[in-house]
Amino acid sequence: MPHWLPPFAAATFAVLLLNIALMVQRARDQSNSWPARFLRDLRQWDGRLPDDLDWPDRPRRSELCAAWLFLYRVWLPLLA
């Protein structure tokens, strides 16, 4: 075993533990502050959604009827 490996492994392990502790601390801080942030954002919200979150338009009844008619007249005789 090289002489530099044990100190390097110890330093790597210490950095890993410190990073995990920092992640846990940030997660705790964010979990405590999310209700206040949510209420603040809700007060500023104007009721509009971004374009990528809008629901697509529902198909019209005539389009649905045309689809069923196509299914009934074309595909069902083929399956029979």
MDTraj code that builds the backbone (N, CA, C; nanometers):
import mdtraj as md
import numpy as np

residues = "MET PRO HIS TRP LEU PRO PRO PHE ALA ALA ALA THR PHE ALA VAL LEU LEU LEU ASN ILE ALA LEU MET VAL GLN ARG ALA ARG ASP GLN SER ASN SER TRP PRO ALA ARG PHE LEU ARG ASP LEU ARG GLN TRP ASP GLY ARG LEU PRO ASP ASP LEU ASP TRP PRO ASP ARG PRO ARG ARG SER GLU LEU CYS ALA ALA TRP LEU PHE LEU TYR ARG VAL TRP LEU PRO LEU LEU ALA".split()
xyz = np.array([
    [0.0847, -0.1165, 0.0000],
    [0.0000, 0.0000, 0.0000],
    [0.0905, 0.1245, 0.0000],
    [0.0641, 0.2197, -0.0899],
    [0.1464, 0.3414, -0.0930],
    [0.1283, 0.4241, 0.0345],
    [0.2310, 0.4978, 0.0692],
    [0.2283, 0.5740, 0.1941],
    [0.1303, 0.6913, 0.1880],
    [0.0931, 0.7371, 0.0681],
    [0.0034, 0.8509, 0.0554],
    [-0.1433, 0.8112, 0.0577],
    [-0.1734, 0.6822, 0.0455],
    [-0.3125, 0.6390, 0.0340],
    [-0.3948, 0.6579, 0.1624],
    [-0.3473, 0.6205, 0.2819],
    [-0.4307, 0.6406, 0.4012],
    [-0.4681, 0.7871, 0.4283],
    [-0.3743, 0.8846, 0.4187],
    [-0.4171, 1.0234, 0.4400],
    [-0.5135, 1.0734, 0.3318],
    [-0.4892, 1.0277, 0.2074],
    [-0.5781, 1.0667, 0.0984],
    [-0.7182, 1.0100, 0.1189],
    [-0.7267, 0.8841, 0.1604],
    [-0.8566, 0.8219, 0.1860],
    [-0.9280, 0.8904, 0.3026],
    [-0.8532, 0.9257, 0.4077],
    [-0.9142, 0.9954, 0.5208],
    [-0.9655, 1.1324, 0.4798],
    [-0.8888, 1.2056, 0.4003],
    [-0.9329, 1.3375, 0.3548],
    [-1.0553, 1.3260, 0.2643],
    [-1.0556, 1.2268, 0.1773],
    [-1.1705, 1.2052, 0.0888],
    [-1.2951, 1.1716, 0.1693],
    [-1.2799, 1.0871, 0.2692],
    [-1.3925, 1.0501, 0.3536],
    [-1.4436, 1.1703, 0.4324],
    [-1.3528, 1.2549, 0.4807],
    [-1.3930, 1.3746, 0.5549],
    [-1.4696, 1.4716, 0.4647],
    [-1.4235, 1.4897, 0.3428],
    [-1.4935, 1.5778, 0.2487],
    [-1.6312, 1.5215, 0.2159],
    [-1.6404, 1.3915, 0.1983],
    [-1.7690, 1.3279, 0.1711],
    [-1.8660, 1.3497, 0.2869],
    [-1.8202, 1.3291, 0.4094],
    [-1.9068, 1.3506, 0.5260],
    [-1.9510, 1.4960, 0.5375],
    [-1.8601, 1.5898, 0.5122],
    [-1.8968, 1.7310, 0.5186],
    [-1.9987, 1.7677, 0.4102],
    [-1.9841, 1.7124, 0.2917],
    [-2.0823, 1.7383, 0.1850],
    [-2.2191, 1.6819, 0.2212],
    [-2.2220, 1.5632, 0.2776],
    [-2.3504, 1.5041, 0.3187],
    [-2.4137, 1.5873, 0.4291],
    [-2.3327, 1.6330, 0.5259],
    [-2.3865, 1.7169, 0.6336],
    [-2.4413, 1.8482, 0.5791],
    [-2.3747, 1.9065, 0.4811],
    [-2.4228, 2.0301, 0.4207],
    [-2.5535, 2.0080, 0.3460],
    [-2.5645, 1.8963, 0.2739],
    [-2.6893, 1.8652, 0.2035],
    [-2.8041, 1.8461, 0.3011],
    [-2.7798, 1.7777, 0.4122],
    [-2.8840, 1.7572, 0.5126],
    [-2.9257, 1.8899, 0.5742],
    [-2.8296, 1.9768, 0.6012],
    [-2.8610, 2.1066, 0.6592],
    [-2.9447, 2.1907, 0.5632],
    [-2.9094, 2.1911, 0.4369],
    [-2.9879, 2.2663, 0.3384],
    [-3.1283, 2.2092, 0.3246],
    [-3.1413, 2.0780, 0.3269],
    [-3.2738, 2.0161, 0.3164],
    [-3.3604, 2.0528, 0.4358],
    [-3.3026, 2.0560, 0.5542],
    [-3.3793, 2.0953, 0.6730],
    [-3.4221, 2.2411, 0.6656],
    [-3.3311, 2.3275, 0.6205],
    [-3.3669, 2.4689, 0.6085],
    [-3.4781, 2.4903, 0.5069],
    [-3.4693, 2.4209, 0.3946],
    [-3.5722, 2.4367, 0.2922],
    [-3.7049, 2.3768, 0.3359],
    [-3.7021, 2.2680, 0.4106],
    [-3.8279, 2.2083, 0.4556],
    [-3.8970, 2.2969, 0.5575],
    [-3.8201, 2.3734, 0.6350],
    [-3.8817, 2.4634, 0.7320],
    [-3.9341, 2.5903, 0.6672],
    [-3.8750, 2.6321, 0.5567],
    [-3.9125, 2.7600, 0.4985],
    [-4.0096, 2.7477, 0.3820],
    [-4.0459, 2.6270, 0.3383],
    [-4.1294, 2.6176, 0.2197],
    [-4.2708, 2.6676, 0.2410],
    [-4.3364, 2.6541, 0.3586],
    [-4.4716, 2.7106, 0.3702],
    [-4.4728, 2.8630, 0.3563],
    [-4.3750, 2.9305, 0.4152],
    [-4.3687, 3.0760, 0.4037],
    [-4.3420, 3.1171, 0.2588],
    [-4.2501, 3.0456, 0.1920],
    [-4.2211, 3.0774, 0.0523],
    [-4.3428, 3.0512, -0.0357],
    [-4.4156, 2.9435, -0.0075],
    [-4.5355, 2.9115, -0.0853],
    [-4.6408, 3.0205, -0.0689],
    [-4.6649, 3.0655, 0.0552],
    [-4.7633, 3.1710, 0.0774],
    [-4.7207, 3.3023, 0.0119],
    [-4.5922, 3.3337, 0.0158],
    [-4.5427, 3.4550, -0.0482],
    [-4.5618, 3.4466, -0.1995],
    [-4.5304, 3.3328, -0.2584],
    [-4.5496, 3.3165, -0.4028],
    [-4.6971, 3.3174, -0.4395],
    [-4.7805, 3.2610, -0.3529],
    [-4.9239, 3.2576, -0.3806],
    [-4.9839, 3.3974, -0.3769],
    [-4.9358, 3.4825, -0.2893],
    [-4.9852, 3.6201, -0.2835],
    [-4.9459, 3.6986, -0.4086],
    [-4.8294, 3.6674, -0.4651],
    [-4.7822, 3.7389, -0.5836],
    [-4.8372, 3.6800, -0.7135],
    [-4.9005, 3.5649, -0.7060],
    [-4.9455, 3.4951, -0.8271],
    [-5.0632, 3.5685, -0.8871],
    [-5.0642, 3.5855, -1.0161],
    [-5.1721, 3.6569, -1.0831],
    [-5.2765, 3.5633, -1.1427],
    [-5.2643, 3.4339, -1.1208],
    [-5.3647, 3.3394, -1.1677],
    [-5.3381, 3.2817, -1.3045],
    [-5.2366, 3.3300, -1.3728],
    [-5.2067, 3.2763, -1.5055],
    [-5.1038, 3.1646, -1.4952],
    [-5.1114, 3.0713, -1.5875],
    [-5.0152, 2.9614, -1.5940],
    [-4.9183, 2.9860, -1.7080],
    [-4.7946, 2.9360, -1.6948],
    [-4.7030, 2.9456, -1.8095],
    [-4.7575, 2.8671, -1.9280],
    [-4.7111, 2.9026, -2.0453],
    [-4.7615, 2.8385, -2.1672],
    [-4.7382, 2.6887, -2.1679],
    [-4.6289, 2.6419, -2.1103],
    [-4.6012, 2.4986, -2.1145],
    [-4.6861, 2.4203, -2.0152],
    [-4.7596, 2.4882, -1.9255],
    [-4.8460, 2.4182, -1.8314],
    [-4.9931, 2.4248, -1.8684],
    [-5.0265, 2.4974, -1.9740],
    [-5.1672, 2.5045, -2.0149],
    [-5.2127, 2.3694, -2.0667],
    [-5.3374, 2.3358, -2.0367],
    [-5.3939, 2.2106, -2.0856],
    [-5.4263, 2.2245, -2.2325],
    [-5.4052, 2.1214, -2.3105],
    [-5.4441, 2.1291, -2.4519],
    [-5.5963, 2.1353, -2.4643],
    [-5.6403, 2.1900, -2.5758],
    [-5.7847, 2.1993, -2.5966],
    [-5.8456, 2.0608, -2.6064],
    [-5.9651, 2.0485, -2.5502],
    [-6.0374, 1.9224, -2.5569],
    [-6.0860, 1.8994, -2.6988],
    [-6.0862, 1.7768, -2.7470],
    [-6.1389, 1.7536, -2.8821],
    [-6.2887, 1.7851, -2.8867],
    [-6.3297, 1.8393, -2.9966],
    [-6.4708, 1.8746, -3.0117],
    [-6.5552, 1.7486, -3.0263],
    [-6.6827, 1.7636, -2.9984],
    [-6.7738, 1.6491, -3.0068],
    [-6.7802, 1.5959, -3.1498],
    [-6.7756, 1.6871, -3.2477],
    [-6.7819, 1.6417, -3.3871],
    [-6.6592, 1.5581, -3.4224],
    [-6.5426, 1.5948, -3.3677],
    [-6.4230, 1.5153, -3.3944],
    [-6.4340, 1.3774, -3.3306],
    [-6.4914, 1.3716, -3.2099],
    [-6.5100, 1.2419, -3.1453],
    [-6.6099, 1.1566, -3.2219],
    [-6.7181, 1.2188, -3.2693],
    [-6.8172, 1.1429, -3.3461],
    [-6.7565, 1.0911, -3.4760],
    [-6.6742, 1.1731, -3.5410],
    [-6.6105, 1.1298, -3.6650],
    [-6.5156, 1.0130, -3.6384],
    [-6.4465, 1.0169, -3.5260],
    [-6.3558, 0.9064, -3.4934],
    [-6.4338, 0.7776, -3.4685],
    [-6.5434, 0.7856, -3.3962],
    [-6.6241, 0.6658, -3.3712],
    [-6.6875, 0.6139, -3.4997],
    [-6.7311, 0.7058, -3.5842],
    [-6.7914, 0.6645, -3.7106],
    [-6.6881, 0.5940, -3.7985],
    [-6.5662, 0.6467, -3.8016],
    [-6.4591, 0.5825, -3.8772],
    [-6.4311, 0.4431, -3.8211],
    [-6.4258, 0.4328, -3.6902],
    [-6.4020, 0.3032, -3.6278],
    [-6.5139, 0.2056, -3.6620],
    [-6.6361, 0.2538, -3.6537],
    [-6.7518, 0.1669, -3.6774],
    [-6.7596, 0.1215, -3.8223],
    [-6.7343, 0.2143, -3.9167],
    [-6.7532, 0.1802, -4.0574],
    [-6.6316, 0.1136, -4.1222],
    [-6.5119, 0.1408, -4.0726],
    [-6.3926, 0.0896, -4.1392],
    [-6.3313, -0.0277, -4.0659],
    [-6.3056, -0.0140, -3.9369],
    [-6.2305, -0.1156, -3.8660],
    [-6.3159, -0.2339, -3.8226],
    [-6.4378, -0.2083, -3.7802],
    [-6.5200, -0.3203, -3.7340],
    [-6.5514, -0.4212, -3.8440],
    [-6.5822, -0.3774, -3.9674],
    [-6.6003, -0.4792, -4.0729],
    [-6.4730, -0.5573, -4.1029],
    [-6.3576, -0.4937, -4.0858],
    [-6.2327, -0.5655, -4.1087],
    [-6.2088, -0.6727, -4.0014],
    [-6.2523, -0.6432, -3.8814],
    [-6.2322, -0.7383, -3.7722],
    [-6.3339, -0.8515, -3.7736],
    [-6.4455, -0.8304, -3.8364],
    [-6.5507, -0.9321, -3.8371],
    [-6.5243, -1.0440, -3.9347],
])
top = md.Topology()
chain = top.add_chain()
for i, resn in enumerate(residues, 1):
    res = top.add_residue(resn, chain, resSeq=i)
    for name in ("N", "CA", "C"):
        top.add_atom(name, md.element.get_by_symbol(name[0]), res)
traj = md.Trajectory(xyz[None], top)
